[in-house]
Amino acid sequence: MHLVDHKPGCFLNVSVSFVVKSFLTQSFNHTARSLSGRPEGPYRAVESADALVTQDFEGVDTLDKLFVHAVKRFGQASCLGTREVLSEEEEKQPNGKIFKKLVLGDYSWMTYEEVNQAVESFGSGLAALGQQPCNTIAIFCETRAEWMITAQACFRRNFPLVTLYATLGEDAVVYGLDQCGATHLITSTELLRTKLKNVLSAVSGLQHVVYAGISLFLCVCVSLSVSKEYKRPTASDLAVVMYTSGSTGKPKGVKMQHSNLIAGMAGQCQRIPGLGSQDTYIAYLPLAHVLELTAEISCVSHGCRLGYSSPHTLTDQSSKIKSGGKGDCSVLKPTPHAAVPEIMDRICKNVNGKLREMSVIQRTLFKVGYNYKLQKVSQGADSPVCNKLFFKRVNLLLGGCVRLMLSGGAPLSASTQRFMNVCFCPVAVGYGLTETCGAGTISEFSDYSTGRVGAPLICSEIKLRDWPEGGYTSQDKPHPRGEILIGGPNVAMGYYGSEGEEENDNFWVDEAGQRWFCTGDVGEVHPDGCLQIVDRKKDLVKLQAGEYVSLGKIEAALKNSPLIDNICVYASRLYINYILCVCVCVCGTVGKLERFEVPQKIRLSSEAWTPETGLVTDAFKLKRKELKNHYIKDIERLYGAK
C-alpha cells in the first residue's frame, strides 16, 4: 500500500486553512518511538517496544488453526454470503449503446460450520485428484466465496496457494504458472472461457483445472473425497505465493509462511477498533491482493459476516446494476469497509456530480454544513445535526451503516480523505507491501490529519536509511527522512525462484535473526512516531543539467487539477533536458513545481487507464514500462524523433 497525497480536489475543495492549522498544532500522543534514541530509528509502537507481536490468539500460529478457532467460536453464525443473480437483461443507454445489466436477489449465507464442512470436502477432493502436501496449487479467479473456501482448504491441507490477479496479462499468467510449477489450477468458468482460453496450452506441468460454481465443484470434490488422514501445516510452512502485478517487469511471487501472515494480521487487527460478530464486511477487492486477503481472513477470525460483491455491482450506480435496482452495499449494509483510493475518488466524484445538479441555495447549505463538520472533525468531535441534515443521504451510497473505512493499496489524496471523513465516517490510512504481508503502519481512526500513514503496527518496526543522492537523510529538518526499511515477523521469506540467494538488496536478516525488507519508498517520521510517505526511489530521474526529478511528485502535483483523471510523467534517457507527460483529460494548473519539473510537452488521451487495459495495476498504480510502450510513437514524436 504505497500512500502519498496526489488526487484532484473535489467540488467541495473549500478553504480549510483553519483545519490544517488545527491538524498541525494539536498535540498527538506518542504512538511510536525510536528504540535507539536516534532519528533513523528503529521505531516501534509503544505497545510493542519490548517485543513485537507474532499472534492475535495464543497458540494459534497457522491459518488453519485460525479458521478452526473461528468455527469453534461462531459455528452457527453467518459466515460467507453470495447474492443470487435472478436474470441478466439488456438496457439501452441515452447514447444508444446497449449494456448488460443484472437483476439481483438477496444474499444467501453459509454458516461458519457449513463453510468448515465445505473446506474439508474440497480439500479431500483435491487430494483425491493427486494434489500433494507442500506442492503448490494455483488460483486464478475473481473475488467470490469459492476463492475463500479454496484458500482455507489449501491452508488446512498444507497446499501452498499460488495467487494470480484475475486482470494479469496472458504472458504474466503463463510466467507465474510455469515458475511455481503448479499441477492443479482453480479458476472460474468466465476466466476459463476468456483469459485462460489461449494460455493453458502454453503452461507446462498443469494436470488438472477445477472450475465452475461452488455447488458443482464441491459436489465433484465430495464424490472424489477419500477418508484419509493428513498432516496439518506448521507455522514455518509456506502458506501463500502471491504474485504481485508489478508496476515494472515480470511479476514476482512473494513467499509467505503461515507465521508471516498470522503476525501481519495480528498487527492489523490491533488497529481496527471493535471488530466482531456484529460486523458485516463487503468483499469486492481482488483476493489476490494482500490487502483484501488479510482483511477477509481477519474478519472471519473475529466472527464477521463476509458478503461478496464486485466493483460492477457495489452501489446503486454501479455499471452492472439495472436502473432502479439495489447495489450490494444497499442490500448488505456493511459496517467496516476496506477500499482503494480509486473507489473513494469515484464516490467523491459521484457525490459532487449530484451537488452540481442542485440549486445554488442547496449547494450553499451543503457547503456550510460540510465546512462546519470539517471543523468539528478536526477537533476530534462529530456533528450529529449535520449528519442528519446533510450526510444521511450521502451515507446511503454505501448502505448507511459504515462506521469506519480503511484505505490502502495506492495513494489517497488529502481532499478525498477529508471528504470521506466528513460525509461518511473515520478513515484510517495504511501502508504496507506484499513483501510485508500488507502490514507496516495504519493510522489511528481518531487521527484526522492527512498525508500520514500512522505509526508502526505492533508486529513491525521501521528504520530510515539515508539516501544522500536523492537528498534524504535522518538529519533532515524538521523531520528525519530516508528510505523505509520494515522489519518483523510479518516480513515474507523472499521471492519464489530465488532460493539459494542469500541476503540481497530487498530481503535480509539482521544479527538478532529478524527479517527486514527494503521498500524503495522514502518516508519521514513525525515527532509522534507516525510515518509519512514522501517519495519513491524508482521514480527518480536525473536531467541533463543535473537536477533530480521525482516523477511521482510531479504526477501528484498535476493530479490536483480537477481536470486531470490520470497522468504519467516520462523522461527519456536520450532526451532528458526536459520531461513530458501523457494525461487522461485536460492538463490544469501546476502546483508548487520547479520550472524544470513542469512537463514541456503533453499528450492528451481520452483512453481511461484501468487494470483491464494493462496500463495500471489492480491497485491503479502506473505501469510505467507498459505506458511507455503503449504511447511510444507519441513519446518519440514529442521528443522530436524522426
GUFI-565986 format. One record per residue (C-alpha): residue number from 1; x, y, z. Coordinates in steps of 0.1 Angstrom, whole numbers. Layout:
! residues N
   i     u     v     w
 NUM     X     Y     Z
...
***
This chain:
! residues 642
   i     u     v     w
   1     0     0     0
   2    21    29   -12
   3     4    60     0
   4    12    97    -8
   5   -10   127   -14
   6   -20   131   -50
   7   -56   131   -61
   8   -75   160   -77
   9   -96   182   -55
  10  -134   177   -52
  11  -161   203   -58
  12  -160   208   -21
  13  -124   218   -21
  14  -131   248     1
  15  -107   268    22
  16   -96   247    51
  17   -67   267    65
  18   -82   266   100
  19   -84   229    98
  20   -49   224    86
  21   -36   246   113
  22   -56   226   138
  23   -41   194   125
  24    -5   207   127
  25    -8   223   162
  26   -28   197   180
  27    -8   176   205
  28    -7   139   195
  29     3   112   219
  30    35    95   211
  31    23    64   193
  32    58    51   184
  33    93    59   195
  34   129    53   184
  35   144    24   204
  36   179    37   198
  37   170    73   205
  38   185    82   171
  39   164    99   143
  40   168    69   120
  41   152    45   145
  42   143    17   146
  43   108    29   155
  44    83     7   173
  45    47    12   185
  46    48    20   222
  47    27   -11   229
  48    54   -34   214
  49    86   -16   224
  50    98   -46   244
  51    88   -73   218
  52    70   -75   185
  53    37   -94   184
  54    35  -126   165
  55     0  -139   171
  56   -35  -125   177
  57   -47  -155   197
  58   -24  -175   219
  59   -13  -208   203
  60   -30  -200   170
  61     1  -199   148
  62   -12  -211   114
  63   -40  -200    91
  64   -57  -234    95
  65   -58  -231   133
  66   -71  -195   129
  67  -101  -207   109
  68  -108  -237   132
  69  -106  -213   162
  70  -133  -191   145
  71  -155  -221   137
  72  -155  -231   174
  73  -165  -196   185
  74  -190  -187   158
  75  -202  -221   144
  76  -239  -213   136
  77  -234  -177   127
  78  -234  -165    91
  79  -200  -165    75
  80  -199  -162    37
  81  -227  -147    17
  82  -234  -146   -21
  83  -261  -126   -38
  84  -284  -145   -62
  85  -284  -135   -99
  86  -321  -136  -109
  87  -316  -126  -145
  88  -294  -107  -170
  89  -311   -80  -191
  90  -300   -56  -218
  91  -305   -19  -211
  92  -303     8  -237
  93  -283    39  -227
  94  -291    75  -236
  95  -263    74  -262
  96  -279    44  -279
  97  -254    18  -266
  98  -267   -15  -251
  99  -253   -25  -218
 100  -259   -58  -200
 101  -274   -53  -165
 102  -280   -77  -137
 103  -312   -82  -117
 104  -300   -95   -82
 105  -319  -110   -53
 106  -309  -112   -16
 107  -278  -127    -1
 108  -278  -164     8
 109  -255  -174    36
 110  -233  -203    47
 111  -227  -206    84
 112  -192  -210    98
 113  -199  -247   103
 114  -211  -251    68
 115  -181  -234    54
 116  -159  -256    75
 117  -176  -287    60
 118  -171  -273    25
 119  -135  -267    32
 120  -130  -303    44
 121  -148  -317    14
 122  -130  -296   -11
 123   -96  -303     4
 124  -103  -340     3
 125  -114  -338   -33
 126   -81  -320   -43
 127   -62  -347   -25
 128   -81  -374   -45
 129   -71  -355   -77
 130   -35  -360   -67
 131   -26  -327   -50
 132     3  -334   -26
 133    12  -315     6
 134    39  -289     2
 135    33  -288   -35
 136    20  -256   -49
 137   -16  -252   -62
 138   -27  -221   -82
 139   -58  -200   -81
 140   -68  -176  -109
 141  -103  -164  -100
 142  -124  -134   -92
 143  -132  -125   -56
 144  -160  -148   -45
 145  -169  -173   -18
 146  -153  -202   -38
 147  -119  -183   -35
 148  -120  -182     3
 149  -132  -219     6
 150  -103  -229   -18
 151   -78  -209     3
 152   -90  -224    36
 153   -89  -259    21
 154   -53  -253    10
 155   -42  -239    43
 156   -57  -269    61
 157   -40  -295    38
 158    -7  -277    36
 159   -10  -270    -1
 160     9  -237    -7
 161   -15  -214   -25
 162    -3  -195   -55
 163   -24  -164   -62
 164   -26  -147   -96
 165   -45  -115  -103
 166   -76  -120  -125
 167   -65   -90  -145
 168   -29  -102  -152
 169   -20  -103  -188
 170   -17  -137  -206
 171    22  -136  -206
 172    23  -129  -169
 173    -2  -157  -161
 174    19  -182  -181
 175    51  -170  -164
 176    36  -174  -129
 177    21  -208  -135
 178    53  -221  -151
 179    76  -207  -124
 180    56  -220   -95
 181    52  -255  -110
 182    16  -260  -100
 183    -1  -291  -113
 184   -36  -280  -103
 185   -54  -247  -111
 186   -86  -233   -96
 187  -105  -209  -118
 188  -140  -198  -128
 189  -160  -206  -159
 190  -157  -170  -171
 191  -120  -168  -169
 192  -116  -202  -184
 193  -135  -190  -215
 194  -117  -157  -217
 195   -83  -151  -201
 196   -72  -188  -200
 197   -85  -198  -234
 198   -52  -192  -251
 199   -30  -198  -221
 200   -34  -233  -208
 201   -17  -250  -238
 202    14  -229  -231
 203    17  -240  -195
 204    39  -270  -189
 205    31  -293  -160
 206    -5  -284  -155
 207   -26  -316  -150
 208   -60  -305  -135
 209   -82  -275  -138
 210  -111  -272  -114
 211  -138  -246  -122
 212  -175  -237  -122
 213  -198  -226   -94
 214  -194  -236   -58
 215  -222  -262   -57
 216  -208  -280   -87
 217  -171  -281   -77
 218  -180  -291   -41
 219  -201  -319   -54
 220  -173  -331   -76
 221  -149  -330   -47
 222  -173  -348   -24
 223  -176  -376   -50
 224  -138  -378   -52
 225  -132  -375   -15
 226  -114  -402     4
 227  -112  -408    41
 228   -75  -404    46
 229   -56  -389    74
 230   -35  -359    66
 231    -8  -338    83
 232   -17  -302    91
 233     8  -273    85
 234    32  -258   109
 235    39  -221   114
 236    71  -223    93
 237    54  -240    63
 238    48  -220    31
 239    12  -208    30
 240     9  -184     0
 241    30  -175   -30
 242    14  -141   -40
 243    24  -128   -75
 244    25   -91   -75
 245    10   -74  -105
 246    42   -53  -107
 247    45   -18  -119
 248    76   -28  -139
 249    89   -60  -154
 250    77   -96  -148
 251    55  -104  -117
 252    73  -117   -86
 253    60  -144   -64
 254    63  -134   -27
 255    67  -163    -4
 256    46  -160    28
 257    48  -185    56
 258    18  -191    79
 259    37  -173   107
 260    43  -142    84
 261     5  -138    77
 262    -5  -146   113
 263    18  -119   126
 264     8   -93   100
 265   -29   -98   107
 266   -23   -96   145
 267    -8   -61   139
 268   -36   -50   116
 269   -64   -62   138
 270   -50   -43   168
 271   -56   -10   150
 272   -92   -19   140
 273  -114   -10   169
 274  -143   -32   179
 275  -141   -57   151
 276  -165   -85   159
 277  -196  -107   152
 278  -218   -76   150
 279  -199   -65   118
 280  -207   -71    82
 281  -178   -68    57
 282  -184   -63    19
 283  -157   -82    -1
 284  -151   -69   -36
 285  -114   -60   -39
 286   -91   -86   -56
 287   -84  -115   -32
 288   -51  -120   -50
 289   -41   -87   -34
 290   -27   -89     1
 291   -49   -61    14
 292   -81   -80     6
 293   -68  -114    16
 294   -57  -103    51
 295   -88   -82    55
 296  -112  -111    48
 297   -93  -137    69
 298   -91  -111    98
 299  -129  -105    96
 300  -136  -142    96
 301  -113  -148   126
 302  -133  -122   146
 303  -168  -136   136
 304  -178  -110   109
 305  -201  -118    80
 306  -185  -116    46
 307  -208  -106    18
 308  -193  -109   -17
 309  -196   -82   -43
 310  -177   -67   -72
 311  -169   -31   -83
 312  -195   -36  -110
 313  -223   -42   -85
 314  -211   -24   -54
 315  -235     6   -54
 316  -269    15   -69
 317  -250    35   -96
 318  -225     7  -105
 319  -222    -3  -141
 320  -239   -38  -138
 321  -269   -27  -117
 322  -301   -22  -136
 323  -318    12  -133
 324  -339    13  -101
 325  -320   -18   -87
 326  -302   -20   -55
 327  -264   -23   -54
 328  -247   -47   -30
 329  -240   -20    -4
 330  -277   -11    -2
 331  -286   -47     4
 332  -257   -58    27
 333  -253   -26    47
 334  -216   -32    56
 335  -201   -17    87
 336  -162   -19    82
 337  -152   -11    47
 338  -118   -16    30
 339  -112     4    -2
 340   -85    15   -25
 341   -83    53   -32
 342   -98    48   -67
 343  -131    37   -52
 344  -131    66   -28
 345  -124    90   -56
 346  -153    76   -76
 347  -176    81   -46
 348  -164   116   -42
 349  -170   124   -79
 350  -204   108   -77
 351  -215   130   -48
 352  -201   161   -64
 353  -218   153   -96
 354  -251   152   -77
 355  -243   185   -60
 356  -238   202   -93
 357  -274   193  -102
 358  -287   210   -71
 359  -298   246   -68
 360  -274   273   -57
 361  -292   275   -23
 362  -289   237   -18
 363  -252   237   -27
 364  -245   266    -4
 365  -263   250    25
 366  -243   217    19
 367  -210   236    18
 368  -219   254    51
 369  -227   220    67
 370  -195   205    52
 371  -173   232    65
 372  -189   232    99
 373  -184   194   103
 374  -149   196    89
 375  -140   220   117
 376  -156   197   143
 377  -139   166   130
 378  -105   184   131
 379  -111   190   168
 380  -119   153   174
 381  -157   158   176
 382  -187   150   155
 383  -218   168   144
 384  -250   147   147
 385  -271   175   134
 386  -250   178   102
 387  -250   141    98
 388  -288   140    98
 389  -294   171    77
 390  -267   168    51
 391  -249   135    51
 392  -276   109    57
 393  -285   105    20
 394  -248   105    11
 395  -242    77    36
 396  -268    56    18
 397  -244    52   -11
 398  -225    27    10
 399  -256    12    27
 400  -259    38    55
 401  -242    18    83
 402  -204    22    76
 403  -187    30   108
 404  -151    30    96
 405  -131    27    64
 406   -95    15    58
 407   -77    28    27
 408   -47    11    12
 409   -31    -2   -20
 410   -23    32   -35
 411   -20    69   -26
 412   -50    86   -10
 413   -54   124   -16
 414   -59   148    13
 415   -91   162    -3
 416  -107   127    -7
 417   -97   117    28
 418  -113   148    43
 419  -144   143    22
 420  -148   107    34
 421  -142   117    70
 422  -168   144    68
 423  -195   128    47
 424  -192    91    58
 425  -170    80    87
 426  -135    80   101
 427  -109    68    76
 428   -76    51    86
 429   -48    50    60
 430   -25    20    59
 431    10    14    44
 432    24   -20    37
 433    36   -42     9
 434    30   -77    -4
 435    65   -84     9
 436    54   -75    44
 437    21   -93    42
 438     3   -60    39
 439    15   -49    74
 440    36   -19    81
 441    16    11    95
 442   -20    21   100
 443   -31    55   112
 444   -54    58   142
 445   -91    64   132
 446   -90    93   156
 447   -62   109   137
 448   -78   133   112
 449   -45   147    98
 450   -39   139    61
 451    -8   127    43
 452     3   104    71
 453     0    67    73
 454     3    62   110
 455    27    45   134
 456    43    11   130
 457    20   -18   138
 458    27   -39   169
 459    42   -66   146
 460    66   -43   128
 461    94   -18   132
 462   107     8   108
 463   141    22   101
 464   151    51    79
 465   182    46    57
 466   200    77    43
 467   197    83     6
 468   220   113     0
 469   217   110   -38
 470   181   118   -35
 471   186   144    -8
 472   170   125    21
 473   188   119    54
 474   180   112    90
 475   194   146    98
 476   168   165    77
 477   147   192    93
 478   120   194   106
 479   117   156   104
 480   142   128    97
 481   138   113    63
 482   152    83    44
 483   144    51    26
 484   119    30    46
 485   130    -4    59
 486   104   -27    75
 487   114   -54    99
 488    94   -80   119
 489    79  -115   118
 490    55  -103    91
 491    83   -99    66
 492    80  -125    39
 493   106  -151    30
 494   117  -137    -3
 495   107  -143   -39
 496    98  -176   -54
 497   126  -190   -76
 498   153  -170   -57
 499   161  -199   -34
 500   199  -201   -27
 501   203  -164   -29
 502   215  -151     4
 503   210  -115    17
 504   203   -92   -12
 505   191   -56   -18
 506   155   -65    -9
 507   154   -90    20
 508   179   -97    47
 509   183  -110    83
 510   200   -89   110
 511   223  -101   137
 512   194  -107   160
 513   177  -130   135
 514   150  -106   125
 515   139  -103    88
 516   139   -70    70
 517   126   -57    37
 518   138   -26    18
 519   107    -9     5
 520   122    15   -20
 521    98    42    -6
 522   111    73    10
 523    94    85    42
 524    97   109    71
 525    89   103   107
 526    69   129   127
 527    76   137   163
 528    48   114   175
 529    63    84   156
 530    39    85   126
 531    52    79    91
 532    46   100    60
 533    55    87    25
 534    72   115     5
 535    89    98   -25
 536    99    66   -43
 537   134    58   -53
 538   125    42   -86
 539   106    73   -97
 540   137    95   -96
 541   154   105  -128
 542   184   129  -135
 543   181   156  -161
 544   210   168  -183
 545   215   199  -161
 546   220   176  -130
 547   186   182  -114
 548   169   152   -98
 549   132   149  -107
 550   107   128   -89
 551    81   115  -114
 552    57   106   -87
 553    60   140   -71
 554    51   157  -104
 555    22   133  -111
 556     9   140   -76
 557    10   178   -81
 558    -5   177  -115
 559   -33   154  -105
 560   -45   181   -81
 561   -61   196  -111
 562   -98   186  -111
 563   -95   184  -149
 564   -70   155  -149
 565   -82   120  -143
 566   -48   103  -146
 567   -13   112  -157
 568    21    96  -164
 569    52   117  -165
 570    81   104  -186
 571   117   113  -191
 572   137    98  -219
 573   173    86  -213
 574   183   100  -247
 575   164   134  -245
 576   164   144  -208
 577   168   181  -209
 578   131   183  -203
 579   102   159  -194
 580    68   152  -209
 581    36   136  -198
 582     6   117  -211
 583   -26   126  -193
 584   -62   115  -194
 585   -85   145  -200
 586   -71   181  -198
 587   -39   194  -181
 588   -47   221  -155
 589   -27   244  -132
 590     7   234  -119
 591    11   232   -81
 592    44   241   -64
 593    67   227   -90
 594   101   240  -101
 595   105   252  -137
 596   124   221  -147
 597    97   199  -131
 598    69   212  -154
 599    63   190  -184
 600    71   209  -215
 601    51   188  -239
 602    18   170  -232
 603    -1   142  -249
 604   -38   143  -241
 605   -56   109  -240
 606   -93   100  -239
 607   -85    64  -231
 608   -92    55  -194
 609   -64    36  -177
 610   -79     6  -159
 611   -64   -28  -149
 612   -81   -43  -179
 613   -60   -22  -203
 614   -28   -34  -187
 615   -16     1  -181
 616   -21     2  -144
 617   -20   -24  -116
 618   -51   -37   -98
 619   -43   -10   -72
 620   -43    16  -100
 621    -6    22   -97
 622    11    32  -130
 623    29     5  -151
 624    55    28  -165
 625    70     3  -189
 626    36    -7  -204
 627    26    30  -206
 628    58    39  -224
 629    54    10  -249
 630    17    19  -254
 631    25    56  -262
 632    60    51  -276
 633    51    67  -310
 634    37    98  -293
 635    67   100  -269
 636    92    98  -298
 637    72   124  -317
 638    71   147  -287
 639   108   144  -282
 640   113   153  -319
 641   125   119  -331
 642   123   115  -368
***
